[in-house]
């Protein structure tokens, strides 16, 4: 049965390919492009049912991170085998496209945050190794002392988990051996100072790496600044003139205005949900029409009853589909009408031609959040307008704030209109909600510990009591892991209301709240539960709780991440749908989404790393085995997280260096926790006052107030110069640009980008023609290549026409895939009829002489029948008159803040919102 379903599905895939593409005239080299030529039939193809699971597999492989790594490494695209139909991402003909042991620097194409995350993991490993060295010394001293204490081995107070604990060593130590305690304290202080200086060195290395990456890899953010609090009445030209006046050295190339699109975005999301619901109802309608459902019913009356019930359901589903069609149509009309009603929200991106000009104006308007808050209180609350007024930085009594922007595809454009007061209020509310859920989790954990303590008061020789006690310990450990996962999902859901401007700050907000919540749940709760107890080292004491909680963070959490129940259920659903074969009721779109991997959650990854570091720093003095456990745990986490990133997750949103820089800057707070734990636990165990904490506090104050860290950072920043290339030189090679990413201006900017790309390739073709060796073999190869790429050019026409034939209603909603422009650039290069500096090897000449050149007609043309002069004439004609892919672009609506631009034809005007796309 399974073989039959597989055969039927393969036959169905062949029928889809035959109905959407005509491959009769394609040569062997052109067959790799057959999957990308669906053009206007894409919607019909994605709505077909049953789906082609072979295409779903290609879609899944195309969206894997390892495939994207080859996208950046193979700029010539020579290893491309296929293209995904719905997203145009290429598939490479390689057995191992991306090795697991690859350098973390190669992950920079996903965003600088991924590379810095794995470097931060390595830095944490170095900290754990330093703490493990201390643990080994302490354990050696403890074992030597344990041998000298004859009555200590018979003590029943010490658990097997507390054998390497400093606390157990402290309880057994005698007054004559205080020298060893002093030596242990000295070792810990030396370790702490080394961690401080190691953090300083790592921070400087991180700044150096970030500057190196910014210099080597040109990005759109290198030339741009983001300006907020601009008066909403200002036009694009006025903003450009104002910034030109405030920066004498450079003039803005163009200004990308941000609009208030919250309502329209909500309507667009509602349309998508209604369409998904409609697709599900249509699938259910198709299932109701299937007569195979009644084959198992042999009783005629019962079959008739089932038919009547199904018929009534059929009519009911039909009515629901009609109602959904009406709702979708109405919402689409509202979205279309909103095209002329978008208002400027006071935020804009200003792009300069030189990265140094952008840096200068950022430095001129730079202001800290603390000073910004003070100015807000003085101006809005205290009404001290004269005190806060500054003509150089204000515009119509509005203080202009300028910052360095994130990457264009990193922004959540519908949130750019959210004001600071609203965001601060929502952030405070989410903190309260997270604390409420954390209080509930702590209450459950506290009750479990009380139940376990009740059994611990029984006789130690009672086997049943011991088994129940161990079972409750295991349940508590599992509950802590599940609570941490639930905290992550809850905090992530409530953080959406904070309206962050970009994904980096969103992940940072989620990660901070999640780190504090999980640390309180995992590290602080056991301390509160065992507060006031006389012994921390019995079988139910603090040492056991901390050990198992750390064990769960190191191993249970990554295993739950690897064997994610939601992902396993998705695999089960994929398997069941593949067994159905041609009987599957899913559409191609639904099947593609089913085969896609989950999105990587970098906030959770950073939070897990910082949680493990917090536990190691908090309890390493009390329980030296914790750093050893953390070292193996971070290695285990590293392997699983990197494997899943490369092989399971789909392409993520690019993450910048915000999270990594924050947590490296947060390290002094972790060091303060380390020093406080040493002071607290030493005072509790030895009943004496020690000076570790004052010393640690002094070291941290010196670290913060010393000019050494700032001097080192500034020196590194000055050593790394700005990007030498200008924006005009690099704008056609940028994957992203702010106008192309802006939902309102995307359509016009994409059209201008494609036309400029075509002009550049045509110019390169003419330049290459003048320098080219005009031998007969070269011209024959050119003409052969030209004939082979006739169908490729027609497919490029289809792709461009499809992207521009989309209606105005969903034009701003339509998101061009991030890496689609490189695909178009590749097709452009294939469509140009020139191969500059082509060299034909001697061993390939015989193959070319025997090859037949396909013609547009039915007759075949042999090489010896081609006239050399005719070839030269045709080739020059192709170079001087390249195919124009933008000449038939449809009518579009340009949405401007002045609302003076209406429906117009695209006749070669490159830009409607500034001078550049």
C-alpha angles and dihedrals in degrees: 000000000000091000091051092051090048091050092048091050092050090050089050090052090052091051091051092050092048092048096049103038136034109215102171095106096039119114123220092266093053097054090084088069099052093095094059099054102087099107113156091006092064095099091049090047094050092047094052119115135237095038128230105244093196089064089047090056091051090050091052093048092047091056096050119111094233089060091052090053089061088047088065097038098049104056091165090056089218095144097055113130105169142357127228110246101221102037103024093227112149127245117216127220096230132120095217108020096173123020120221091227093055119135116272089231089071089065089068090099087072090055134288091268093072094054092045091048093060091043088054089052090055090050089053089052089056090052091050091050090053091050090046091056088055090047091053091052092048093048091051091052091046094051092049090051092045091058090053093051104078097182095044098075091060093054114117094200095079117082123212087247092058098056093103095039122123088216093061089046090050093050092052098042121109128222092252091063101058089119089074091052090052090050091052091050090049091051091052092049090051090049091051093051090048090052090052093053091040089055091051092051093047091049091053091047089051092052089049092050092048091051091047091051092048090051098044099041114049115216135178091248091063090073100036143077129193116227122196136183092042114157107264092223093067121104129221095259092049091052090050092051093047093053090046089056093049094049111047095180099057141031121213115253093210142336123232111203122208119222137204101257100152096116094043091049091052089051090049091051089049090052090053092050091049091049091051090049090049091051090052091050091050090052090050089048090054090050090053090053092054109105092197089083090073098050094093093056111087098171108090096209093050090048091052090050091051089049092053092048092048091047092055090048089049093057091044092053090047090055091049091051091051090050091050091049089054093048092048092049092050093048091048090053090051091050091049092051090049090064092089096038102064111125128205110259099202098260125104141167115231115200122200129194093234127048090217091061091053090049093051096053091046090052091047095053096035114137131164123239090243092057090043090054092049091050090049092053093047094047104036103027104028094031092225096151096155091054094055099037117115119168094203094058103029131079119192090344091309119119108227114223118202124189139164109273129228122237115294095248090048094069127096095216098193089059096055090088093058112110125230095246092055092049094049091050093049091047091054091050092051090051090054092049091049091050091050093053090045091054090054091050091048091051092054091046091049092052091051090052091050090053091049091049090054090059093044090061089064124088112300090221092061104108094195092054091049092050092049090047093052090045091054089048090054092046090050091051091049091046091054091053093047090046091054090052092047090048089054094052093044096047091046092053096047092044090067088075091062090076098219115195096228140015094251093061090042091055090044092053092047092046095050094050091042093050093052093043096049092044091053090046095046106028109022100039094065089049091052093044092052094041111130095016116135098222127039095179107061123104093276099034135113094276093060093046093050092046095053094042090053090046090054092051092048100045115001094055095051091045091052087049091051095045096039108179092216091053092045089052089051090053090050091051091049090051093049093049092049090052089055090056111171089005092067114120095204121111122232090254093053092046092051090053090047092054094047118104122241123270115261114246107216092177089062092046093053091044093053091051094050092044091056091047091049092053092048093049093044100050105023092099093048098038113020094189090072095078090051090052091046092052093056089041095055091049090051091048092048093054096047096043094049093045093051092045091056100038110025113025122077124233107301131215110269111265122203131211095275097104096044094047091049095052093045087052088048092060095092088060089053089050089051089053088051092053093045091052091051091051094044098046095041091052092047095048102040099029091226136110116249131187099227096106096050089049092049091047090052091050091051092047090052089047092053098040098038115103090217097090093045092045092052092048094048091048091053092047092052092049091058109070126206125270108289095207120083128231092251090057096048106031094095093051096050116107091209137029130178096243091048091048096045107099093217099047098031099102097051092042093051091051091050091046092053093049092049090048090053092049091051093050091047090051091049089050092054092046091049092049092059093052096042128113105244099210123148094246091052094052091046089053091048093051091046091051090047092055092047093054098052091099091043091058091049089052090051087053088054093050094049094043091050093052092049097039090065110117121260089244094069097024093100091041094051110098116207107219112261096243097034094103092064089053090052090047090054091051090048091054089049092050095053110098096220133085106192116216093359116183122197116203121226094242091058097051095083091051090052092049092054095043121104117224113223116229130201088249129064096262122088120233121215124210095242090056094059117101113224094218091051090052092051091048094050093045094051089048091053092050096047093044108036119184112276108222095178100051095094098043112143132241116286139181120242113208113209131174090237089053091216096116115082137165111335142157123259102240103161099292100144101206139016098179103052130319099295134044 
